[in-house]
C-alpha cells in the first residue's frame, strides 16, 4: 500500500468533529492541520505529500477544515477541477469518467464555507454538486467507487436537507452516530483495505459514551429548567413548557460541553423570558411600566450577584429597543444580541476591557447578528409569485451577511475570544435552523437527540 498521509489526517479530523469528540484532541488536530497547510498548493492537495496527482476530494476536505480553523486558503484551487465547457466538476483534472459520490459530497460541504469576495467557482461547485447529489439520490445510486460505508445515503441526505448554516452540532453528531461504520468501513483500490485511524470502533464507543453523558445532563438540567419555568408562573404570559424545552434544546445543541451549563441555561432562560415579555408588551401596548419589572427579570435569569449589574444593562438595552420600535417593529434581532450578551456575562468572559480594545470588531459582529436574525424572523413561506420573489431576495441578503459573519468568526476577528466568536455563530445558526425547519422536524430532533437512548 502507498502512503495516504494527507488523506488520513484530513479524514481523521473530519470524523472526530462529526462524532462530537474533537474537543478532546485539540492539540492533535492543530498539528494535523498545520501539516496539511504546509502542503497546501495553489492547485489543491493530493492524497499524500509526494503524489503529483491532485484531487478534488482531498482538496475540498482540506479547504473546508482549514477555513473552519482559521487558515488562509482561497477557493481558486477548484478551478483546476472544473470542465469550463459543460460546467462539470471532476475528482481529478481531465477525468472523463462520471464523478464519484464522496468527492462531490465533500465539495458540496466545502462550498458552504464561502467568504465575501471569493472566486465564483465555489458557488458554481456548490450548485453543481448539489444537483449531482440530488440526481444520484433520485436514481438510488448513492454508492461510491472508492469506499464502502455503513450509510452514505444517510450522510448525503442530511447534508442536502441541512446546510452548514442550519446544522447544529449535537443534531449532526446524533445523526452521524447512526451513519458511522467504525471497523466495518472498507476502502477500494487494487485490493480492499481498512484505514483504522479513520474508521474504528474505539472512536464510535467514545462518541457514544460522550453523547450519553450529554443526554444525562440535558435531562437533568431540563428538569430543573421546567421547575424554574413553573415556579415563576411564566406560562401565564402565553408560553408553554414545550416552548421552554425548545429553547433549551437550541441552546444545548450548540453549547453542549459539561462544564458550560451556566451558558446554555442562561441562553434558555433569556429566550423564554424575552418571549414572555414580548407577548406581554404586545398585549398591553408598550413598555411604559417595564422598568418596574427589570429587577425581577434580572433576578429570574441571573445565577449570581456578580452578573446582575451587567445583565441589568443588557436587558435595559433590549427594552430600549422595544421603546424605539414602539412595540410594532421586529425585536428578534435585538433578542439575538441579548442572547449573546447574556451567555457572555454568565460564562465569565464578559470583560469590558477586551471589548473596548476591539470595540469595532465586536460591534460588527453584533450588527451582523441582529440583521441576519431579524431577516430570518421575517422569512415566511411563499404563497404567491410576489412572496416568492421577496423570499428569494431576502435569502440572498441573508446569504451575503452569513458569508461576512463566517469570515469574521473564522478569520477576521482574532482579537476577540474564540468562544465569544463562536457564541455569535451559535445564536445565528439557531435562528437559521428555526427558520429552516418545520415544527415537526424540530420535535423529531428533540426526540432523537435528547430522549432516544444511544445504543
Secondary structure as the mmCIF struct_conf table of DSSP 4:
data_model
#
loop_
_struct_conf.conf_type_id
_struct_conf.id
_struct_conf.beg_label_comp_id
_struct_conf.beg_label_asym_id
_struct_conf.beg_label_seq_id
_struct_conf.end_label_comp_id
_struct_conf.end_label_asym_id
_struct_conf.end_label_seq_id
HELX_RH_AL_P HELX_RH_AL_P1 UNK A 5 UNK A 18
TURN_TY1_P TURN_TY1_P1 UNK A 19 UNK A 20
HELX_RH_3T_P HELX_RH_3T_P1 UNK A 22 UNK A 25
HELX_RH_AL_P HELX_RH_AL_P2 UNK A 26 UNK A 38
TURN_TY1_P TURN_TY1_P2 UNK A 39 UNK A 39
STRN STRN1 UNK A 41 UNK A 41
TURN_TY1_P TURN_TY1_P3 UNK A 42 UNK A 43
STRN STRN2 UNK A 44 UNK A 45
BEND BEND1 UNK A 47 UNK A 48
TURN_TY1_P TURN_TY1_P4 UNK A 49 UNK A 50
BEND BEND2 UNK A 52 UNK A 52
STRN STRN3 UNK A 55 UNK A 55
HELX_RH_AL_P HELX_RH_AL_P3 UNK A 56 UNK A 68
TURN_TY1_P TURN_TY1_P5 UNK A 69 UNK A 70
HELX_RH_3T_P HELX_RH_3T_P2 UNK A 75 UNK A 81
STRN STRN4 UNK A 82 UNK A 82
TURN_TY1_P TURN_TY1_P6 UNK A 84 UNK A 86
STRN STRN5 UNK A 89 UNK A 89
BEND BEND3 UNK A 91 UNK A 91
STRN STRN6 UNK A 92 UNK A 92
TURN_TY1_P TURN_TY1_P7 UNK A 93 UNK A 94
BEND BEND4 UNK A 97 UNK A 97
HELX_LH_PP_P HELX_LH_PP_P1 UNK A 98 UNK A 100
HELX_RH_AL_P HELX_RH_AL_P4 UNK A 101 UNK A 111
TURN_TY1_P TURN_TY1_P8 UNK A 112 UNK A 112
TURN_TY1_P TURN_TY1_P9 UNK A 116 UNK A 117
TURN_TY1_P TURN_TY1_P10 UNK A 120 UNK A 120
HELX_RH_AL_P HELX_RH_AL_P5 UNK A 121 UNK A 138
TURN_TY1_P TURN_TY1_P11 UNK A 139 UNK A 140
BEND BEND5 UNK A 145 UNK A 146
STRN STRN7 UNK A 147 UNK A 148
BEND BEND6 UNK A 150 UNK A 150
HELX_RH_AL_P HELX_RH_AL_P6 UNK A 152 UNK A 161
BEND BEND7 UNK A 162 UNK A 162
HELX_RH_3T_P HELX_RH_3T_P3 UNK A 164 UNK A 166
HELX_RH_AL_P HELX_RH_AL_P7 UNK A 169 UNK A 179
HELX_RH_3T_P HELX_RH_3T_P4 UNK A 182 UNK A 184
STRN STRN8 UNK A 186 UNK A 188
BEND BEND8 UNK A 189 UNK A 191
STRN STRN9 UNK A 192 UNK A 193
TURN_TY1_P TURN_TY1_P12 UNK A 196 UNK A 198
BEND BEND9 UNK A 199 UNK A 199
HELX_RH_AL_P HELX_RH_AL_P8 UNK A 201 UNK A 231
TURN_TY1_P TURN_TY1_P13 UNK A 232 UNK A 233
HELX_RH_3T_P HELX_RH_3T_P5 UNK A 234 UNK A 237
TURN_TY1_P TURN_TY1_P14 UNK A 238 UNK A 238
HELX_RH_AL_P HELX_RH_AL_P9 UNK A 241 UNK A 254
BEND BEND10 UNK A 255 UNK A 255
HELX_RH_3T_P HELX_RH_3T_P6 UNK A 258 UNK A 260
HELX_RH_AL_P HELX_RH_AL_P10 UNK A 261 UNK A 284
TURN_TY1_P TURN_TY1_P15 UNK A 285 UNK A 285
BEND BEND11 UNK A 286 UNK A 287
TURN_TY1_P TURN_TY1_P16 UNK A 288 UNK A 289
HELX_RH_AL_P HELX_RH_AL_P11 UNK A 290 UNK A 301
BEND BEND12 UNK A 303 UNK A 304
HELX_RH_AL_P HELX_RH_AL_P12 UNK A 305 UNK A 325
TURN_TY1_P TURN_TY1_P17 UNK A 326 UNK A 328
BEND BEND13 UNK A 329 UNK A 329
HELX_RH_AL_P HELX_RH_AL_P13 UNK A 332 UNK A 347
TURN_TY1_P TURN_TY1_P18 UNK A 348 UNK A 348
HELX_RH_AL_P HELX_RH_AL_P14 UNK A 352 UNK A 357
TURN_TY1_P TURN_TY1_P19 UNK A 358 UNK A 358
HELX_RH_AL_P HELX_RH_AL_P15 UNK A 359 UNK A 378
BEND BEND14 UNK A 384 UNK A 384
HELX_RH_AL_P HELX_RH_AL_P16 UNK A 385 UNK A 407
HELX_RH_PI_P HELX_RH_PI_P1 UNK A 408 UNK A 412
TURN_TY1_P TURN_TY1_P20 UNK A 414 UNK A 415
BEND BEND15 UNK A 416 UNK A 416
HELX_RH_AL_P HELX_RH_AL_P17 UNK A 418 UNK A 436
BEND BEND16 UNK A 437 UNK A 437
HELX_RH_AL_P HELX_RH_AL_P18 UNK A 439 UNK A 446
HELX_RH_PI_P HELX_RH_PI_P2 UNK A 447 UNK A 451
BEND BEND17 UNK A 452 UNK A 452
#
